[in-house]
Amino acid sequence: MNFTAKLSTIGLAVSLAFSAQAQEQAASEDAKIETIIVSGTAGGRGIRKVDAAFAVTNLDEVKIERLAPKSTADLFKSVPGVWVESSGGESGANVFVRGFPGSGDAPFLTLSVEGVPVYPAPTLSFLENSSIFRLDDTISGMEGLRGGPNPVVSNGQPGLTTNFSLKRGYEDTEGSVKYTTSDYGLNRVDAVLSGELAKDLYFMVGGYVKRSPGIRDAGFDSEKGNQFTINITKEFDNGQFNIFTRVTDDRGAWYLPTPLNVDGVDGGFTQIGTKNRYATVYAGVNNEAVEYDLGEGRGWDGSVSGGSLKLELGNGWELIDRFGLTKGDANTIGLVPHGTAVALSTVADNGLSATGAVTGIEYSGDTIVQDYGRWIVQKEIEAFVNDLAVSKDFDSWSSSYGMYTATTSAKDWWALGNSAYHVVEQGGEMLEGVACNFELSGCSWNYDISSVGDAKTLAFYTTQKWFATDDLTLDVGVRSEKHEVEYSVDEGLDGTASKYVEYSERKTSWTLGADYKFDINQGMFVRFNQGYKMPYFDDFRDNYGAYTGGEDLIKEVKQAEVGYKYMGDSVDLYATFFANEFVGDTFQRNFGGPVEVFTTEAYGVEIDFNYAHESGFNLNLNATLQDGEITESPVNEGNQIQRQPNYQIRMTPSYDFEVDGMYASVYGTLSAVDDRYGNNENVVTLDGYEKLDLGATLEPVENVKLLLSIDNITDEEGLTEGDPRSLTAPNGRYILPRSVKFSVSYAF
């Protein structure tokens, strides 16, 4: 699809939207819009969505259920302007925002629960925010704010802030139980219960337990976990107090790029299996041998807790304090491919064959083999966050003042490398009788570290809003942030610190916006902002000694937005044009290798359109057109930004109806994605693809619901990434293969 065709597609959708809008407005001029959002407001104070001078996407629990996301990150595909690679399993996604540059993970994503960031550092090596949060039936909805006032409020994230709301109890006791199974052997039970404990004291409890061999079948239960959440709310005459905790122990196999030039390797392939999950890893100067179960994969064993206090102080003043504590282990363990898959005869000691380390089978020289590294990353993290804001509304003015504090820590132990040749088949075993040297297999390459890092952030911010007329509102926000880091790393595990950092820098971010209402249902907004991504522990380790001062590690982002919005009883539309400049990003392909510093520019348009007809027909259109370019670079100037498509379109029609007194719904999602480049050098092309998902619900009797969802029904083998460790190896990671889920739930 060329650029003209893309514009035509979006133009048709917008034309339909405006046509529907005209009908809607004629039918309901006095419609009252009550959708309330908390993202982008000081302390999560809240604002009507139609009054917001920024773009926010809302998903309620019904939409989340129908999307049937395979992971938390998978849900973010429903937010325009966001590109998600969720093919690595339930943890370890790559999330990109509005053309901001990046080579992986999610450096411009903040994930919040009840308005509290779960971990202030958006990304550390082998950790991004969505890895430490699991979806279940205790979630009532999600908001996704990109750009806008983000650089000023919360933790100052310039990219995407997602906020998950937990269900809360009310006077009536209610609950649900759901069982889910699948064609890949999933067994999962979800339950939730809520109600009143005493007068004005409410509760919600819930969680899940699950087991599965994984969508890419490992031959054993590679995905297993459980989660428990409790949420308590106390209401006062002048406010409320809320406290929650979410305890999780959930992990799954780590899916990595696979060889694209080997017959039999497709979207269902995974390296891990019963014949290779137990392995010996050698680490440190003494080559200490440690046994590991590589089947543990990636996961989260810890808790996310927090709460809020909201008080009306009198004389128009309001206080909101939100706090959170996250603590636990986010480990990454698995088999990482290195280089190209080759015939065994080219690497065998005798040039003819080699023996399986587990089975003793002698494999012939034409057997296809690949070098897999046995990588171990143990990561213990902890963070405490507090966001305090006071606000007051005057006749034509609204003022808010806030203080944000955060302490963040991470303790790491890594053993990367430990390479050995394995048979390229599902769960293929390691081979004996293969030389271990750098030229052939990379077996001599190891990177072992032990590190500890602590960061402190103290920020003061203010947002001021002036209601210039009944239709025009102007706002400004400023944030002054001091960021401190202490970090020590022992590379080689010899007991001494090879790198040590004491760091302190201050930056000021700002936002300026205007909102104009055409009428009660529609308007437009303009916004400019400037924000920063402050460095954390890995930035200092990877770039140690390469820069003259702390300023060099701070990434600067400038953004501009112009948006049109309409919200009615059956139609809502957000169309947002964005442009940004990103200064000071860095990229390092291999540990210890050269560091590239570059600047990028990107512009595009986001469409978020929803239509609901009284006949039961509904339509959602989520589309992004963007163009991102590296504008300054020693070697890649003029190239496109890696990994992000120039267009992505998701169209989801649905139809709700009754049959023989039973309520039913059928729906589907068609996704279309453009080609991308797998690296900044633009030498690896990842072909675009189309993907179709289908689903249906049926309520045969009162309070019982059946749900069937089919993901990737045509078993499309689209690629999300190449090999991030090599420019030339023909490896890549496919999107998840076709899968079918079925659930039955009972509500009471």
Protein Blocks (a to p, Z undefined) as FASTA:
>chain_A
ZZklmmmmmmmmmmmmmmmmmmmmmmmmmbccfbdcfehpahhnopafklpgcdcddddf
klmmmnopabfklmmmmpghiacdfknojehpacdeehiacfedjlkbccdeehiafblb
lbaghiafklmcccdfkbgbdcddeejjllmgmnopakbccddddddddfbdcddddddd
dfeopacddddddddfbghiacdddddddddebjbaghiafbgcdddddddddddfkbcc
ddddddddddddddddddfkbghiafkbcfbdfklmpccddedjkopacdddfklmpadd
dddddddddddebjhiacddddddddddddddddddehjdddfklmgmnlmaccdfklop
acdfklccdddddddddddddddddddddddddfkbccddddddddddddddddehjiac
ddddehiacdehiacdfklnopmpccddddddddddddddddddddfblmbccddddddd
dddddddddehilopafbdcddddddddddddddddfblmbccddddddddddddfklmm
mmgokafbfklmpccddddddddddddfkbccdddddddddehiacdfbghiacdddddd
ddddddddddddfkopacdddddddddddfbdfklgoiacehiafbdcdddddddddeeh
iacdddddddddddddfbfnlpaccdddddddddddddfbghiacddddehklopacdfb
dcfkbfklccddddddddddddddddZZ
